[in-house]
């Protein structure tokens, strides 16, 4: 699983209305995807099962600088697969 795979999955699960609401609330310039926490949790559980610890840490290192973990929903990247 690559960074592009994760971002594609997060973007596909996003809700544009939720993303717009998050962007308005947070007032931070970044891409908001509008993915709900339960959706992110399910994805992260699967990613943890599919990836080795080393791969999860590498992926988390790629996600974090993109704005992961902002406001309880997926911003530009959303989930920490190392969690």
C-alpha positions in Angstrom: 0.0 0.0 0.0 1.4 3.4 -1.0 0.7 6.9 0.0 -1.3 7.4 -3.2 -3.4 4.3 -2.3 -4.2 5.7 1.1 -5.0 9.2 -0.2 -7.2 7.8 -3.0 -9.2 5.7 -0.5 -9.6 8.7 1.9 -10.7 11.0 -1.0 -13.2 8.4 -2.2 -14.8 8.2 1.2 -15.0 11.9 1.7 -18.1 14.0 1.9 -17.8 17.4 0.2 -20.3 19.1 2.5 -18.5 17.8 5.6 -15.2 18.9 4.1 -16.5 22.4 3.5 -17.9 22.6 7.0 -14.5 21.5 8.5 -12.6 24.0 6.4 -14.9 26.8 7.5 -14.6 25.8 11.2 -10.9 25.2 11.3 -9.9 28.2 9.1 -6.6 26.6 8.1 -5.6 26.5 4.5 -5.4 22.8 3.6 -7.4 20.2 1.7 -10.2 18.8 3.9 -11.7 15.5 2.8 -14.7 15.2 4.9 -14.1 11.7 6.1 -15.9 10.8 9.4 -13.9 9.3 12.3 -15.6 5.9 12.2 -14.7 5.6 8.5 -11.1 6.5 9.3 -11.0 4.0 12.2 -12.1 1.2 9.9 -9.5 2.1 7.3 -6.8 2.3 9.9 -7.7 -1.1 11.4 -7.4 -2.7 7.9 -4.1 -0.9 7.2 -2.7 -2.1 10.5 -3.6 -5.7 9.6 -2.2 -5.4 6.1 1.1 -3.6 6.7 4.1 -4.4 8.8 5.0 -2.0 11.6 7.9 -0.7 9.5 5.6 0.0 6.6 3.0 1.7 8.8 5.7 3.9 10.3 7.0 4.9 6.8 3.4 5.6 5.6 2.7 7.7 8.8 5.9 9.6 8.1 4.6 10.5 4.7 1.1 11.3 5.9 1.9 13.5 8.9 3.5 16.4 7.0 0.4 16.6 4.8 -1.8 17.5 7.7 -2.9 14.3 9.2 -5.1 14.3 12.3 -6.7 17.7 12.1 -10.0 18.2 13.9 -11.2 14.6 14.2 -11.8 14.1 10.5 -9.6 13.5 7.5 -7.9 16.7 6.4 -5.5 16.3 3.6 -4.5 12.8 4.7 -6.5 12.0 7.8 -5.4 8.8 9.5 -2.2 7.7 11.2 -1.8 4.1 10.0 0.9 3.4 12.6 -1.6 3.9 15.4 
